[in-house]
Amino acid sequence: MKRSDLINKIIARKKQLNITVDNFSKLSGVSVRTINRLLKNEDVKLSTVEDITNFLGLDFAGNEQLSLQELQQKRAHEKALFLASLVQSTSALEMQGLEEDSLNNIILMYEKEFLSGSYKNTLWVA
């Protein structure tokens, strides 16, 4: 596989996710400058390419390791856990921490909202 083929697969996955370079950077931990250099087929460290492909659910050759649906589900779960932890922390401060079942219901509700509800467009916002 040519390097340009890998770059094209990275660009295609980025478009599938509809993620901005800024959010891509924040979520992957790779700087905007480095991502832009890679997308322009300029030299970057191999470890950086690996970080980017892993974030996108691809292997080092650009083959899909996680389907688009699996990647979206993973991201929705991460965001849902974060939001639920905020709710739990606030409730705990008020000495009204949520029971595990209630917390799990909140997580599922947030996941559904990120995957198909009104917050679908914010799934890849950092």
DRENTORKOL-3810 file (N, C-alpha, C; in nm, 4 decimals):
REM DRENTORKOL-3810
@n.u->0.0840; n.v->-0.1190; n.w->0.0000; ca.u->0.0000; ca.v->0.0000; ca.w->0.0000; c.u->0.0876; c.v->0.1241; c.w->0.0000
@n.u->0.0496; n.v->0.2185; n.w->-0.0806; ca.u->0.1208; ca.v->0.3456; ca.w->-0.0851; c.u->0.0758; c.v->0.4340; c.w->0.0305
@n.u->0.1650; n.v->0.5205; n.w->0.0687; ca.u->0.1327; ca.v->0.6162; ca.w->0.1752; c.u->0.0118; c.v->0.7003; c.w->0.1360
@n.u->0.0038; n.v->0.7389; n.w->0.0094; ca.u->-0.1085; ca.v->0.8220; ca.w->-0.0360; c.u->-0.2415; c.v->0.7473; c.w->-0.0231
@n.u->-0.2402; n.v->0.6143; n.w->-0.0380; ca.u->-0.3622; ca.v->0.5353; ca.w->-0.0191; c.u->-0.4086; c.v->0.5428; c.w->0.1265
@n.u->-0.3130; n.v->0.5335; n.w->0.2185; ca.u->-0.3457; ca.v->0.5442; ca.w->0.3604; c.u->-0.4030; c.v->0.6821; c.w->0.3916
@n.u->-0.3393; n.v->0.7858; n.w->0.3382; ca.u->-0.3880; ca.v->0.9232; ca.w->0.3615; c.u->-0.5308; c.v->0.9367; c.w->0.3089
@n.u->-0.5584; n.v->0.8815; n.w->0.1927; ca.u->-0.6933; ca.v->0.8880; ca.w->0.1357; c.u->-0.7943; c.v->0.8160; c.w->0.2245
@n.u->-0.7552; n.v->0.7038; n.w->0.2850; ca.u->-0.8450; ca.v->0.6321; ca.w->0.3758; c.u->-0.8693; c.v->0.7125; c.w->0.5035
@n.u->-0.7658; n.v->0.7800; n.w->0.5506; ca.u->-0.7805; ca.v->0.8655; ca.w->0.6689; c.u->-0.8756; c.v->0.9805; c.w->0.6384
@n.u->-0.8571; n.v->1.0427; n.w->0.5231; ca.u->-0.9442; ca.v->1.1539; ca.w->0.4828; c.u->-1.0880; c.v->1.1061; c.w->0.4670
@n.u->-1.1055; n.v->0.9891; n.w->0.4060; ca.u->-1.2408; ca.v->0.9356; ca.w->0.3867; c.u->-1.3090; c.v->0.9085; c.w->0.5209
@n.u->-1.2366; n.v->0.8516; n.w->0.6159; ca.u->-1.2963; ca.v->0.8227; ca.w->0.7475; c.u->-1.3287; c.v->0.9526; c.w->0.8195
@n.u->-1.2403; n.v->1.0510; n.w->0.8093; ca.u->-1.2647; ca.v->1.1814; ca.w->0.8709; c.u->-1.3942; c.v->1.2407; c.w->0.8158
@n.u->-1.4159; n.v->1.2280; n.w->0.6848; ca.u->-1.5392; ca.v->1.2794; ca.w->0.6230; c.u->-1.6608; c.v->1.2006; c.w->0.6693
@n.u->-1.6456; n.v->1.0677; n.w->0.6819; ca.u->-1.7565; ca.v->0.9855; ca.w->0.7296; c.u->-1.8011; c.v->1.0293; c.w->0.8683
@n.u->-1.7048; n.v->1.0627; n.w->0.9518; ca.u->-1.7356; ca.v->1.1050; ca.w->1.0886; c.u->-1.7840; c.v->1.2489; c.w->1.0942
@n.u->-1.7575; n.v->1.3226; n.w->0.9875; ca.u->-1.7936; ca.v->1.4649; ca.w->0.9827; c.u->-1.7316; c.v->1.5386; c.w->1.1011
@n.u->-1.6017; n.v->1.5176; n.w->1.1186; ca.u->-1.5299; ca.v->1.5760; ca.w->1.2313; c.u->-1.4357; c.v->1.6847; c.w->1.1805
@n.u->-1.4332; n.v->1.7965; n.w->1.2495; ca.u->-1.3430; ca.v->1.9043; ca.w->1.2120; c.u->-1.2003; c.v->1.8698; c.w->1.2540
@n.u->-1.1039; n.v->1.9342; n.w->1.1929; ca.u->-0.9640; ca.v->1.9105; ca.w->1.2294; c.u->-0.9412; c.v->1.9507; c.w->1.3748
@n.u->-1.0056; n.v->2.0575; n.w->1.4194; ca.u->-0.9892; ca.v->2.1027; ca.w->1.5571; c.u->-1.0389; c.v->1.9966; c.w->1.6564
@n.u->-1.1578; n.v->1.9427; n.w->1.6340; ca.u->-1.2100; ca.v->1.8384; ca.w->1.7227; c.u->-1.1311; c.v->1.7093; c.w->1.7072
@n.u->-1.0896; n.v->1.6783; n.w->1.5854; ca.u->-1.0044; ca.v->1.5626; ca.w->1.5591; c.u->-0.8789; c.v->1.5721; c.w->1.6456
@n.u->-0.8206; n.v->1.6901; n.w->1.6491; ca.u->-0.6996; ca.v->1.7132; ca.w->1.7272; c.u->-0.7250; c.v->1.6939; c.w->1.8762
@n.u->-0.8292; n.v->1.7570; n.w->1.9258; ca.u->-0.8598; ca.v->1.7488; ca.w->2.0687; c.u->-0.8885; c.v->1.6056; c.w->2.1132
@n.u->-0.9620; n.v->1.5315; n.w->2.0325; ca.u->-1.0023; ca.v->1.3971; ca.w->2.0712; c.u->-0.8916; c.v->1.2932; c.w->2.0521
@n.u->-0.8063; n.v->1.3151; n.w->1.9537; ca.u->-0.7002; ca.v->1.2176; ca.w->1.9262; c.u->-0.5720; c.v->1.2470; c.w->2.0025
@n.u->-0.5578; n.v->1.3714; n.w->2.0493; ca.u->-0.4356; ca.v->1.4093; ca.w->2.1193; c.u->-0.3207; c.v->1.4440; c.w->2.0258
@n.u->-0.3496; n.v->1.4613; n.w->1.8985; ca.u->-0.2491; ca.v->1.4985; ca.w->1.7987; c.u->-0.2754; c.v->1.6433; c.w->1.7599
@n.u->-0.1694; n.v->1.7231; n.w->1.7510; ca.u->-0.1877; ca.v->1.8657; ca.w->1.7242; c.u->-0.2512; c.v->1.8916; c.w->1.5876
@n.u->-0.3205; n.v->2.0031; n.w->1.5771; ca.u->-0.3825; ca.v->2.0449; ca.w->1.4508; c.u->-0.2770; c.v->2.0537; c.w->1.3418
@n.u->-0.1649; n.v->2.1116; n.w->1.3749; ca.u->-0.0568; ca.v->2.1280; ca.w->1.2773; c.u->-0.0107; c.v->1.9928; c.w->1.2236
@n.u->0.0052; n.v->1.8966; n.w->1.3112; ca.u->0.0510; ca.v->1.7633; ca.w->1.2695; c.u->-0.0554; c.v->1.6930; c.w->1.1852
@n.u->-0.1809; n.v->1.7034; n.w->1.2244; ca.u->-0.2883; ca.v->1.6435; ca.w->1.1449; c.u->-0.2908; c.v->1.7041; c.w->1.0058
@n.u->-0.2804; n.v->1.8366; n.w->0.9976; ca.u->-0.2808; ca.v->1.9017; ca.w->0.8667; c.u->-0.1613; c.v->1.8586; c.w->0.7824
@n.u->-0.0462; n.v->1.8424; n.w->0.8472; ca.u->0.0719; ca.v->1.7958; ca.w->0.7730; c.u->0.0486; c.v->1.6560; c.w->0.7176
@n.u->-0.0082; n.v->1.5689; n.w->0.7987; ca.u->-0.0360; ca.v->1.4329; ca.w->0.7525; c.u->-0.1358; c.v->1.4338; c.w->0.6369
@n.u->-0.2423; n.v->1.5110; n.w->0.6503; ca.u->-0.3447; ca.v->1.5160; ca.w->0.5456; c.u->-0.2908; c.v->1.5726; c.w->0.4142
@n.u->-0.1841; n.v->1.6504; n.w->0.4228; ca.u->-0.1176; ca.v->1.7034; ca.w->0.3026; c.u->-0.0069; c.v->1.6099; c.w->0.2543
@n.u->0.0010; n.v->1.4908; n.w->0.3159; ca.u->0.1004; ca.v->1.3891; ca.w->0.2812; c.u->0.2431; c.v->1.4349; c.w->0.3087
@n.u->0.2597; n.v->1.5166; n.w->0.4123; ca.u->0.3928; ca.v->1.5569; ca.w->0.4552; c.u->0.4395; c.v->1.4593; c.w->0.5636
@n.u->0.5675; n.v->1.4612; n.w->0.5932; ca.u->0.6246; ca.v->1.3671; ca.w->0.6891; c.u->0.5763; c.v->1.3943; c.w->0.8314
@n.u->0.5361; n.v->1.2856; n.w->0.8965; ca.u->0.5062; ca.v->1.2849; ca.w->1.0396; c.u->0.5597; c.v->1.1539; c.w->1.0950
@n.u->0.5766; n.v->1.1485; n.w->1.2254; ca.u->0.6283; ca.v->1.0269; ca.w->1.2878; c.u->0.5306; c.v->0.9105; c.w->1.2673
@n.u->0.5870; n.v->0.7916; n.w->1.2547; ca.u->0.5037; ca.v->0.6721; ca.w->1.2384; c.u->0.4121; c.v->0.6517; c.w->1.3582
@n.u->0.4609; n.v->0.6846; n.w->1.4762; ca.u->0.3774; ca.v->0.6693; ca.w->1.5960; c.u->0.2560; c.v->0.7623; c.w->1.5902
@n.u->0.2724; n.v->0.8772; n.w->1.5266; ca.u->0.1607; ca.v->0.9705; ca.w->1.5107; c.u->0.0582; c.v->0.9151; c.w->1.4127
@n.u->0.1073; n.v->0.8571; n.w->1.3044; ca.u->0.0167; ca.v->0.7942; ca.w->1.2075; c.u->-0.0623; c.v->0.6837; c.w->1.2770
@n.u->0.0053; n.v->0.6072; n.w->1.3607; ca.u->-0.0617; ca.v->0.4999; ca.w->1.4332; c.u->-0.1661; c.v->0.5553; c.w->1.5295
@n.u->-0.1345; n.v->0.6629; n.w->1.5993; ca.u->-0.2313; ca.v->0.7258; ca.w->1.6902; c.u->-0.3561; c.v->0.7697; c.w->1.6144
@n.u->-0.3353; n.v->0.8289; n.w->1.4990; ca.u->-0.4465; ca.v->0.8795; ca.w->1.4181; c.u->-0.5309; c.v->0.7646; c.w->1.3644
@n.u->-0.4659; n.v->0.6625; n.w->1.3105; ca.u->-0.5427; ca.v->0.5498; ca.w->1.2551; c.u->-0.6183; c.v->0.4768; c.w->1.3657
@n.u->-0.5562; n.v->0.4605; n.w->1.4814; ca.u->-0.6263; ca.v->0.3965; ca.w->1.5935; c.u->-0.7487; c.v->0.4764; c.w->1.6343
@n.u->-0.7342; n.v->0.6080; n.w->1.6426; ca.u->-0.8467; ca.v->0.6937; ca.w->1.6792; c.u->-0.9621; c.v->0.6776; c.w->1.5806
@n.u->-0.9286; n.v->0.6614; n.w->1.4529; ca.u->-1.0297; ca.v->0.6503; ca.w->1.3475; c.u->-1.0833; c.v->0.5081; c.w->1.3299
@n.u->-1.0352; n.v->0.4147; n.w->1.4108; ca.u->-1.0818; ca.v->0.2778; ca.w->1.3989; c.u->-1.0219; c.v->0.2042; c.w->1.2806
@n.u->-0.9028; n.v->0.2487; n.w->1.2386; ca.u->-0.8320; ca.v->0.1862; ca.w->1.1265; c.u->-0.7043; c.v->0.1226; c.w->1.1778
@n.u->-0.6516; n.v->0.0263; n.w->1.1018; ca.u->-0.5201; ca.v->-0.0248; ca.w->1.1370; c.u->-0.4154; c.v->0.0582; c.w->1.0637
@n.u->-0.2893; n.v->0.0219; n.w->1.0834; ca.u->-0.1794; ca.v->0.1004; ca.w->1.0272; c.u->-0.1793; c.v->0.1010; c.w->0.8744
@n.u->-0.2476; n.v->0.0035; n.w->0.8146; ca.u->-0.2569; ca.v->-0.0021; ca.w->0.6685; c.u->-0.3836; c.v->0.0666; c.w->0.6180
@n.u->-0.4653; n.v->0.1175; n.w->0.7092; ca.u->-0.5871; ca.v->0.1867; ca.w->0.6694; c.u->-0.7081; c.v->0.0968; c.w->0.6592
@n.u->-0.6928; n.v->-0.0293; n.w->0.6990; ca.u->-0.8059; ca.v->-0.1225; ca.w->0.6975; c.u->-0.8945; c.v->-0.0981; c.w->0.8185
@n.u->-1.0229; n.v->-0.1103; n.w->0.7974; ca.u->-1.1188; ca.v->-0.0850; ca.w->0.9041; c.u->-1.1079; c.v->-0.1896; c.w->1.0144
@n.u->-1.0818; n.v->-0.1449; n.w->1.1361; ca.u->-1.0797; ca.v->-0.2319; ca.w->1.2534; c.u->-1.2102; c.v->-0.2204; c.w->1.3315
@n.u->-1.2659; n.v->-0.1020; n.w->1.3312; ca.u->-1.3970; ca.v->-0.0770; ca.w->1.3911; c.u->-1.4858; c.v->-0.0196; c.w->1.2815
@n.u->-1.6056; n.v->-0.0738; n.w->1.2685; ca.u->-1.6984; ca.v->-0.0188; ca.w->1.1700; c.u->-1.7363; c.v->0.1230; c.w->1.2121
@n.u->-1.7909; n.v->0.1963; n.w->1.1191; ca.u->-1.8349; ca.v->0.3320; ca.w->1.1494; c.u->-1.9356; c.v->0.3301; c.w->1.2644
@n.u->-2.0257; n.v->0.2335; n.w->1.2612; ca.u->-2.1265; ca.v->0.2213; ca.w->1.3671; c.u->-2.0613; c.v->0.1913; c.w->1.5018
@n.u->-1.9633; n.v->0.1011; n.w->1.5043; ca.u->-1.8944; ca.v->0.0679; ca.w->1.6295; c.u->-1.8177; c.v->0.1889; c.w->1.6835
@n.u->-1.7554; n.v->0.2627; n.w->1.5927; ca.u->-1.6800; ca.v->0.3815; ca.w->1.6326; c.u->-1.7737; c.v->0.4875; c.w->1.6916
@n.u->-1.8888; n.v->0.5056; n.w->1.6284; ca.u->-1.9863; ca.v->0.6020; ca.w->1.6792; c.u->-2.0424; c.v->0.5574; c.w->1.8135
@n.u->-2.0685; n.v->0.4282; n.w->1.8277; ca.u->-2.1194; ca.v->0.3748; ca.w->1.9545; c.u->-2.0172; c.v->0.3962; c.w->2.0657
@n.u->-1.8910; n.v->0.3715; n.w->2.0352; ca.u->-1.7836; ca.v->0.3910; ca.w->2.1332; c.u->-1.7775; c.v->0.5368; c.w->2.1773
@n.u->-1.7829; n.v->0.6281; n.w->2.0817; ca.u->-1.7769; ca.v->0.7714; ca.w->2.1135; c.u->-1.9006; c.v->0.8140; c.w->2.1931
@n.u->-2.0177; n.v->0.7655; n.w->2.1547; ca.u->-2.1407; ca.v->0.7995; ca.w->2.2269; c.u->-2.1317; c.v->0.7515; c.w->2.3714
@n.u->-2.0761; n.v->0.6326; n.w->2.3905; ca.u->-2.0618; ca.v->0.5789; ca.w->2.5261; c.u->-1.9645; c.v->0.6640; c.w->2.6082
@n.u->-1.8535; n.v->0.7042; n.w->2.5472; ca.u->-1.7559; ca.v->0.7887; ca.w->2.6171; c.u->-1.8188; c.v->0.9210; c.w->2.6604
@n.u->-1.8917; n.v->0.9843; n.w->2.5686; ca.u->-1.9557; ca.v->1.1121; ca.w->2.6028; c.u->-2.0648; c.v->1.0927; c.w->2.7085
@n.u->-2.1403; n.v->0.9846; n.w->2.6951; ca.u->-2.2472; ca.v->0.9566; ca.w->2.7913; c.u->-2.1903; c.v->0.9337; c.w->2.9306
@n.u->-2.0807; n.v->0.8602; n.w->2.9389; ca.u->-2.0162; ca.v->0.8384; ca.w->3.0688; c.u->-1.9694; c.v->0.9694; c.w->3.1299
@n.u->-1.9123; n.v->1.0545; n.w->3.0467; ca.u->-1.8653; ca.v->1.1837; ca.w->3.0963; c.u->-1.9814; c.v->1.2656; c.w->3.1526
@n.u->-2.0897; n.v->1.2759; n.w->3.0761; ca.u->-2.2042; ca.v->1.3548; ca.w->3.1225; c.u->-2.2687; c.v->1.2937; c.w->3.2464
@n.u->-2.2785; n.v->1.1615; n.w->3.2482; ca.u->-2.3363; ca.v->1.0949; ca.w->3.3658; c.u->-2.2493; c.v->1.1167; c.w->3.4892
@n.u->-2.1179; n.v->1.1209; n.w->3.4686; ca.u->-2.0291; ca.v->1.1453; ca.w->3.5830; c.u->-2.0495; c.v->1.2858; c.w->3.6378
@n.u->-2.0794; n.v->1.3806; n.w->3.5505; ca.u->-2.1082; ca.v->1.5170; ca.w->3.5979; c.u->-2.2361; c.v->1.5189; c.w->3.6814
@n.u->-2.3374; n.v->1.4482; n.w->3.6327; ca.u->-2.4639; ca.v->1.4411; ca.w->3.7059; c.u->-2.4413; c.v->1.3742; c.w->3.8416
@n.u->-2.3665; n.v->1.2646; n.w->3.8406; ca.u->-2.3408; ca.v->1.1911; ca.w->3.9647; c.u->-2.2607; c.v->1.2760; c.w->4.0629
@n.u->-2.1607; n.v->1.3480; n.w->4.0117; ca.u->-2.0784; ca.v->1.4327; ca.w->4.0993; c.u->-2.1618; c.v->1.5429; c.w->4.1629
@n.u->-2.2468; n.v->1.6057; n.w->4.0830; ca.u->-2.3322; ca.v->1.7122; ca.w->4.1349; c.u->-2.4297; c.v->1.6566; c.w->4.2386
@n.u->-2.4865; n.v->1.5407; n.w->4.2075; ca.u->-2.5804; ca.v->1.4791; ca.w->4.3016; c.u->-2.5107; c.v->1.4406; c.w->4.4311
@n.u->-2.3897; n.v->1.3905; n.w->4.4201; ca.u->-2.3146; ca.v->1.3495; ca.w->4.5394; c.u->-2.2827; c.v->1.4700; c.w->4.6264
@n.u->-2.2530; n.v->1.5834; n.w->4.5624; ca.u->-2.2262; ca.v->1.7047; ca.w->4.6397; c.u->-2.3481; c.v->1.7461; c.w->4.7207
@n.u->-2.4648; n.v->1.7177; n.w->4.6666; ca.u->-2.5885; ca.v->1.7507; ca.w->4.7357; c.u->-2.6351; c.v->1.6354; c.w->4.8248
@n.u->-2.5473; n.v->1.5359; n.w->4.8431; ca.u->-2.5759; ca.v->1.4191; ca.w->4.9258; c.u->-2.6939; c.v->1.3399; c.w->4.8701
@n.u->-2.7103; n.v->1.3423; n.w->4.7371; ca.u->-2.8214; ca.v->1.2710; ca.w->4.6745; c.u->-2.7704; c.v->1.1882; c.w->4.5565
@n.u->-2.6599; n.v->1.1184; n.w->4.5750; ca.u->-2.6024; ca.v->1.0375; ca.w->4.4679; c.u->-2.7039; c.v->0.9408; c.w->4.4099
@n.u->-2.6926; n.v->0.9146; n.w->4.2819; ca.u->-2.7880; ca.v->0.8285; ca.w->4.2129; c.u->-2.7557; c.v->0.6808; c.w->4.2351
@n.u->-2.8602; n.v->0.6000; n.w->4.2358; ca.u->-2.8439; ca.v->0.4552; ca.w->4.2420; c.u->-2.7872; c.v->0.4075; c.w->4.1083
@n.u->-2.7245; n.v->0.2900; n.w->4.1092; ca.u->-2.6589; ca.v->0.2384; ca.w->3.9890; c.u->-2.7562; c.v->0.2226; c.w->3.8719
@n.u->-2.8773; n.v->0.1733; n.w->3.8984; ca.u->-2.9756; ca.v->0.1564; ca.w->3.7901; c.u->-3.0128; c.v->0.2903; c.w->3.7276
@n.u->-3.0325; n.v->0.3894; n.w->3.8103; ca.u->-3.0658; ca.v->0.5227; ca.w->3.7594; c.u->-2.9522; c.v->0.5797; c.w->3.6773
@n.u->-2.8313; n.v->0.5599; n.w->3.7255; ca.u->-2.7138; ca.v->0.6091; ca.w->3.6539; c.u->-2.6996; c.v->0.5392; c.w->3.5189
@n.u->-2.7201; n.v->0.4076; n.w->3.5164; ca.u->-2.7135; ca.v->0.3335; ca.w->3.3900; c.u->-2.8206; c.v->0.3789; c.w->3.2921
@n.u->-2.9395; n.v->0.4116; n.w->3.3427; ca.u->-3.0468; ca.v->0.4625; ca.w->3.2572; c.u->-3.0086; c.v->0.5975; c.w->3.1963
@n.u->-2.9441; n.v->0.6802; n.w->3.2753; ca.u->-2.8987; ca.v->0.8102; ca.w->3.2250; c.u->-2.7947; c.v->0.7900; c.w->3.1150
@n.u->-2.7023; n.v->0.6979; n.w->3.1379; ca.u->-2.5985; ca.v->0.6703; ca.w->3.0372; c.u->-2.6627; c.v->0.6233; c.w->2.9070
@n.u->-2.7577; n.v->0.5304; n.w->2.9161; ca.u->-2.8261; ca.v->0.4812; ca.w->2.7959; c.u->-2.9034; c.v->0.5918; c.w->2.7257
@n.u->-2.9672; n.v->0.6774; n.w->2.8022; ca.u->-3.0416; ca.v->0.7884; ca.w->2.7436; c.u->-2.9482; c.v->0.8818; c.w->2.6669
@n.u->-2.8339; n.v->0.9157; n.w->2.7281; ca.u->-2.7370; ca.v->1.0018; ca.w->2.6601; c.u->-2.6821; c.v->0.9353; c.w->2.5346
@n.u->-2.6521; n.v->0.8062; n.w->2.5420; ca.u->-2.6011; ca.v->0.7354; ca.w->2.4243; c.u->-2.7001; c.v->0.7448; c.w->2.3087
@n.u->-2.8268; n.v->0.7202; n.w->2.3378; ca.u->-2.9300; ca.v->0.7274; ca.w->2.2336; c.u->-2.9382; c.v->0.8677; c.w->2.1740
@n.u->-2.9293; n.v->0.9682; n.w->2.2576; ca.u->-2.9350; ca.v->1.1058; ca.w->2.2091; c.u->-2.8173; c.v->1.1383; c.w->2.1163
@n.u->-2.6980; n.v->1.0876; n.w->2.1516; ca.u->-2.5803; ca.v->1.1135; ca.w->2.0690; c.u->-2.5831; c.v->1.0342; c.w->1.9388
@n.u->-2.6498; n.v->0.9202; n.w->1.9392; ca.u->-2.6511; ca.v->0.8370; ca.w->1.8185; c.u->-2.7656; c.v->0.8711; c.w->1.7233
@n.u->-2.8795; n.v->0.9121; n.w->1.7786; ca.u->-2.9919; ca.v->0.9357; ca.w->1.6877; c.u->-3.0840; c.v->1.0494; c.w->1.7302
@n.u->-3.0542; n.v->1.1107; n.w->1.8400; ca.u->-3.1420; ca.v->1.2156; ca.w->1.8909; c.u->-3.0969; c.v->1.3550; c.w->1.8513
@n.u->-3.1401; n.v->1.4491; n.w->1.9308; ca.u->-3.1140; ca.v->1.5900; ca.w->1.8998; c.u->-2.9665; c.v->1.6282; c.w->1.9148
@n.u->-2.8872; n.v->1.5459; n.w->1.9808; ca.u->-2.7450; ca.v->1.5766; ca.w->1.9985; c.u->-2.6559; c.v->1.4999; c.w->1.9022
@n.u->-2.7147; n.v->1.4371; n.w->1.8010; ca.u->-2.6396; ca.v->1.3563; ca.w->1.7046; c.u->-2.5260; c.v->1.4361; c.w->1.6393
@n.u->-2.5509; n.v->1.5606; n.w->1.6111; ca.u->-2.4503; ca.v->1.6442; ca.w->1.5441; c.u->-2.3364; c.v->1.6866; c.w->1.6357
@n.u->-2.3457; n.v->1.6548; n.w->1.7632; ca.u->-2.2398; ca.v->1.6924; ca.w->1.8570; c.u->-2.1549; c.v->1.5730; c.w->1.8993
@n.u->-2.1751; n.v->1.4588; n.w->1.8356; ca.u->-2.1038; ca.v->1.3380; ca.w->1.8754; c.u->-1.9529; c.v->1.3570; c.w->1.8717
@n.u->-1.9005; n.v->1.4234; n.w->1.7711; ca.u->-1.7566; ca.v->1.4382; ca.w->1.7551; c.u->-1.7062; c.v->1.5759; c.w->1.7956
@n.u->-1.7859; n.v->1.6463; n.w->1.8743; ca.u->-1.7417; ca.v->1.7753; ca.w->1.9285; c.u->-1.6710; c.v->1.7476; c.w->2.0594
@n.u->-1.5518; n.v->1.8040; n.w->2.0731; ca.u->-1.4727; ca.v->1.7802; ca.w->2.1942; c.u->-1.5231; c.v->1.8666; c.w->2.3081
END
